[in-house]
């Protein structure tokens, strides 16, 4: 799929040109990083979804210096998170800020959001909940795949971005036909309980901070006080998020 086709299909869903551009940027970034489960296949997925309003505008519900709350107000999480991040980069925290986004799904590849924040000069830690798809072997599904992404700015212009789902595969892999739903279990093999514990912990973190039932995003943004990435990169390692 090329950009012209992708943006045309997104605009046909009702997204404004700037929103369609942001969505295409997200999907194209995923595709170029080999994350096809979060790439162009998501356009067809959006075309099959009901229950979101492409014309809706995310609402800033509360703004204290160190705490912002947003309501996606019916639009998809991709747009809500991008809107909150753009606002935070335009008005960065003096030291740190916690963002809570409610009614916010789907959010896509969280590493894309963490990279956007880090390229804007802010340390970012972000997690998001999703439908319950993980549980202990033979037990009920009690938590989403609940990825955790961390973005660290760097003076060399190449932030480090770590992005890990708690599933052995992602729901995006199932959507894209790269994996079966039976393969969607906590990662780690015999050590599955570690990923399951993280999934439950992140689930409860978000659920404790949103004010009503539904999926949400919790994001910490902070101004860096040091520049540790270049020293680590000087060791010659391929770091998380490097192309």
N, C-alpha and C positions, 0 to 999 in steps of 0.2 A: 504494500500500500504506500502511495506517495502522500506528501503533505497536502496537496490540493484536494485529493479525494478524502483524506481523513478529516480535514477541517470542514469540507462540504457536508459530510455525513453528520458531523457534530452540530453544525449550524442547522441542519435539517431537523435535529432533535429539539431545537429551540434555543440553543445556547447563543449568546451574543458573540460577535467576532473575537473580542478580547478573551472571553472565557474559552471559546473553542481553540484559540491559539495556545492558552495555558494547558488545556487538556492534551492537545497534540504534543506539546513539549514534554509533558509527563510520559505519555505513551511511547514517544519516540526515544526518550532517554532510557526507558526500560528496555526497549527493543535493542538499542545499541549496546547495552550492557549485558545482553544475553538473557534478560529476564522476560522472555516472550510471554510468560504467564501474566505479566502486568503491562504488556505492550499493546500492539494493534488489536489483539483479540478482544480487548476490553471495549472497543468501540461497538462491536457486534453485541457484546454483553449488555452495554448500556441501551442499545436499540431494543433489547428483549425485556428490559426492566420496566416495572410500573412503580408508582408511588413516590417519584421525585419530581420536583417542579423546576425546570431549567431556567425559568424567568425569576425565581425567588432570589432574594438578596440576603446574605448572612447578616445577622443583627448583632451588634455589640451590646450585650446586655448589662455589663458591669465593667468599669475600668477604675481600678486602684493602681497605684504605681507598681506594686509587685504582684498584681493579680488581675487578669482579664478573663471574663466569661463571654463566650459567643454562643449564639443559637444559629444552627445552619438554616433554620426557617424553611425547610423543605427542599433546598437544593442539595446536591451531592457533596460528600465529604471532600473530594478533590478541590472543589471550588471554595468551600468553607475554610479549609486549612490554608490554602493559598491566600485568601483574603485576609485572614488573621495574621499571617506571616508578613505580608506586604505592609499592613498597618503597623506591625511591631518594628519593621525595619525603618519605616518612616518616622516612628516615634520610639526609638530603642529604650530599653530599661536603663536606669542609672547603674544598677548592678545586675539584678536578675528579675525575671518575671515568670510566673506560672500562668499558663493559658489552659482553660478548660473549654472544650467545644462540645456542645450537646446536640442531640438529634443529628449525628454526623456520621454518615455511611453512604457509600464506600469511600475509603481514603486512599486506596492504591498502594504504590510502592513508597513506604515511609522514608526510605533513604533519599528519595527525590526531594521531599520536604526538608529533611535534615541538611541536605547539600545546599538547597536554596538559602536556608538560614545561615549556614557556615560561609557560603560565598558572600553573604552580606555582612560578615564579620562577627556573627554571634555563635557561641557554643549552643548546641541544640540537643536535647534528649526528648524523644517523642514515642508514645505508644498509643495504640488504638484498639478498641474491642470490635468484635464481629460476631455473627451468629455462633452459637455453641457447637463446636465441631471437634473438640478434643476432650478426651476422658481417659481414665485408666483402662487397661486391657479388659474387655468384657463389661465395663461399667458404663454409666450414663455419660453423655456429652455435657460438660458443665462449663467449658470455657472456649473462647474463640482461639484462633491461632495467634492472636495478640502479639504482633511483631514489636520489636524494640529497635529503634534506630538512634544512632549517636553521630552528630556531625561536629568536627573540631576544625576551626579555621586555621589557616597557615599563612605565614608571610610569603611563602613561595607561590601562593595562589592556588594551591592544590589541597583542599581540605581532606581530612580522613573521614570517611563515612562508613560506619558499621551498621548493617541492617540485617536482623536475624528474626525469622519467624519461629515460633515454638513448635511448628509442625515439621515432620519429616519431608513433607511436600506442602505447598500452599494451596489454598482454595483456587487461586489463579491457575495453578497447574491443572486442576480438575476442569476448570472452565475452558482452558485452552486445549484440553484433550491430551495433556502430557502425562497425566497420572489418573488413577482411579480413586474414587472416594474412599475405598478400603485402605488405600495407602496413606490417608490423612490421619496420622497418629503422632503423638509426641516424638520428637527426634531423640536419638540417643541409644536406640536398640535396647539392650538390657538396662541401660541407665535412663530409660524413658522418664523416670520419676523426677529427674532434674528439670527437664523441659516442662513437664506437667506442673511442677511447683511454680515455675516462672509464669506459666500461662495463667494459673489460678491467682497468683499474686498480682499480676498486671490487671487481670479482670477485676479483682476487688478494688485495686487502686482507682481505676476509672469509675467503677460503679459507686464508690464512696464519695466521689467528687462531683458527679453529675446530679442534678436536682430532680430528675424524673427518669423513668425507665427508658431504655433505648441505648443505642451504641454511641460511644463518645471518643474523644481524643484528649489526652493530657500531654502538654508540652512544656518543658522548661527551657527558657532562653536566658543566656547570661553573657555579659561582656567578658572576654578572656583576659586574664591577668598575666598570662605567660604565653610562650610560643613554642610548645614542645614538639611539633610535628617535624620541622626540618632536621632536628638532631636524630629523630627516629628514622627518618627517610635516608639519612646519610649512611645508615648501616647497609643499604642496598636491598632492603626488603621490599617486596610488593605488599603494600598496605591495603587494608580494606577500603573498597571504593575506588582504587586506582584503576584506570582504564587499561 
